[in-house]
Amino acid sequence: MTGYDYDLFVIGGGSGGVRAARRAAMLGKKVGIAEEYRYGGTCVIRGCVPKKLMVYASRFADHFEDAAGYGWNVGTREFSWETLIANKDREIDRLETIYRSNLEKAGAEPLLSRAVLKGPHEIELTETGRTVTADKILIAVGGRPNPHPDLPGAEHCLVSDDLFHLKELPKKLVILGGGYIAVEFANIFLGLGTDVTLVYRGQEILQGFDDDVRSSLHQQMKKNGMSVRCRETFTEVRQKPDGGFQTVLSSGEILDADQVLLAIGRSPNTETLGCEAAGVELDERGAIKVNDHSRTSAENIYAIGDVTHRIQLTPVAIHEAMCFVETVFKNNPTQPDYDSVPTAVFSHPEIGTVGLTEAEAAQRFEEVAVYKTDFKPMKHTLSGRDERTLMKIVVDRETDRVLGVHVLGEDAGELAQVLGIAVKARLSKSQFDETMAVHPTGAEELVTMYEPSYVLRKGERIAA
């Protein structure tokens, strides 16, 4: 380093930024990292981690009911929202402490301040007004929930960040949105006893996921007691004199609610970041443009994670951070690999998925075989719950390669991680078939679907 305060300065203390800062510091680089709110970012503080804790909480009502079929009497049940939030907050505090401690142990300097770009090598720390310089800068500031400025009464609505700090559990919740954030929170609050209505302007929830999985989850959510309104939207939100709200739908129907949630996507945190001053170009959505090695239009400035609008998942941001360090500090140019990224939706039941959907495969391949099973899990033969599991394998018929696997059912998220390895390794359907089943499990169905349910030739369904 010549003439700079830092070899690397990271703006943003989320999972991606922290990983990059730690790895660079461990290589002996002088690293500074600034976070204006709390270390841990979206995932740890106001996203995946607290949300998954709430998912666990929401499942116990069903577990208690299911236990009766197995001879258990669990007695009187009572849920305390206040206890859940207090325990959640305690765990988030613990994780934030670990994030900061790990940075310090690695030799990085964590700073609690907003950081604004003042030039290609200059960063202003607004907390103190001090300007520091860096040879390389990494932007990892993530994103935030979208507002809805065109909606009359939008100021009365919550966004996802707010749900982790509600003072009390709402009795009635109306949600606008049909993506995974909307669907997950809808299922969480339904499981905790809230009357939930999900409103989505599209034809079906969870656009981009496999069509069979989308429709099956929709039907299961309705069975569980949720009202799901597709092809509708909000036209107005009004506050009532009693403190509640009225949501006016495009159909003219009016829904009463204690709380109204907007879950209509996320925007990158590039406003007032100083990108123009540093020569960092943005796309039409405000996301930072990067090349295959995460470098921006400014030669010494890089960006990773949600602020780049590539794949908005925490493990992806961490992977991009590792590739950044390899490229910039280890002279080993490495591109992030976005092929066959496994993911999960922690709905009820869960979705676990990796690879191409049936519709995507049909567009790309001449002939596609689809293996599908739908069954009642063994657990519910005694619990009596009306819940089914769906599993689907999409195969290129010419090469026998498994292109995608999609699961709707209990612990589907756990299955997705293992299935991700199989699809990433480009395993064939015959290798699935040759794998011994673990019995009795639901997962054994993945290796016992020997005959296709149907075949798509140039996108048209033909006999199997």
HELIX and SHEET records of a PDB file:
HELIX    1   1 SER A   15  MET A   26  1                                  12    
HELIX    2   2 GLY A   41  ARG A   46  1                                   6    
HELIX    3   3 CYS A   48  ALA A   67  1                                  20    
HELIX    4   4 ALA A   68  TYR A   70  5                                   3    
HELIX    5   5 TRP A   81  ALA A  106  1                                  26    
HELIX    6   6 ALA A  154  HIS A  156  5                                   3    
HELIX    7   7 SER A  160  HIS A  165  5                                   6    
HELIX    8   8 TYR A  180  GLY A  191  1                                  12    
HELIX    9   9 ASP A  211  LYS A  223  1                                  13    
HELIX   10  10 CYS A  275  ALA A  278  1                                   4    
HELIX   11  11 GLY A  305  THR A  308  5                                   4    
HELIX   12  12 THR A  314  PHE A  329  1                                  16    
HELIX   13  13 GLU A  358  ARG A  364  1                                   7    
HELIX   14  14 LYS A  379  SER A  383  1                                   5    
HELIX   15  15 ALA A  412  LYS A  424  1                                  13    
HELIX   16  16 LYS A  429  GLU A  434  1                                   6    
HELIX   17  17 ALA A  443  VAL A  447  5                                   5    
SHEET    1   A 6 GLU A 109  LEU A 112  0                                        
SHEET    2   A 6 VAL A  31  GLU A  35  1                                        
SHEET    3   A 6 TYR A   6  ILE A  11  1                                        
SHEET    4   A 6 ARG A 130  ILE A 139  1                                        
SHEET    5   A 6 GLU A 122  LEU A 125 -1                                        
SHEET    6   A 6 ALA A 115  LEU A 117 -1                                        
SHEET    1   B 5 GLU A 109  LEU A 112  0                                        
SHEET    2   B 5 VAL A  31  GLU A  35  1                                        
SHEET    3   B 5 TYR A   6  ILE A  11  1                                        
SHEET    4   B 5 ARG A 130  ILE A 139  1                                        
SHEET    5   B 5 ILE A 301  ALA A 303  1                                        
SHEET    1   C 2 GLY A 143  PRO A 145  0                                        
SHEET    2   C 2 ARG A 266  PRO A 268 -1                                        
SHEET    1   D 4 SER A 227  CYS A 230  0                                        
SHEET    2   D 4 ASP A 195  TYR A 200  1                                        
SHEET    3   D 4 LYS A 172  LEU A 176  1                                        
SHEET    4   D 4 GLN A 259  LEU A 262  1                                        
SHEET    1   E 3 PHE A 234  GLN A 239  0                                        
SHEET    2   E 3 PHE A 245  LEU A 249 -1                                        
SHEET    3   E 3 ILE A 254  ALA A 257 -1                                        
SHEET    1   F 7 THR A 343  VAL A 345  0                                        
SHEET    2   F 7 ILE A 351  GLY A 355 -1                                        
SHEET    3   F 7 VAL A 402  LEU A 408 -1                                        
SHEET    4   F 7 THR A 389  ASP A 396 -1                                        
SHEET    5   F 7 GLU A 367  PHE A 375 -1                                        
SHEET    6   F 7 TYR A 454  ARG A 457 -1                                        
SHEET    7   F 7 GLU A 460  ILE A 462 -1                                        
END                                                                             
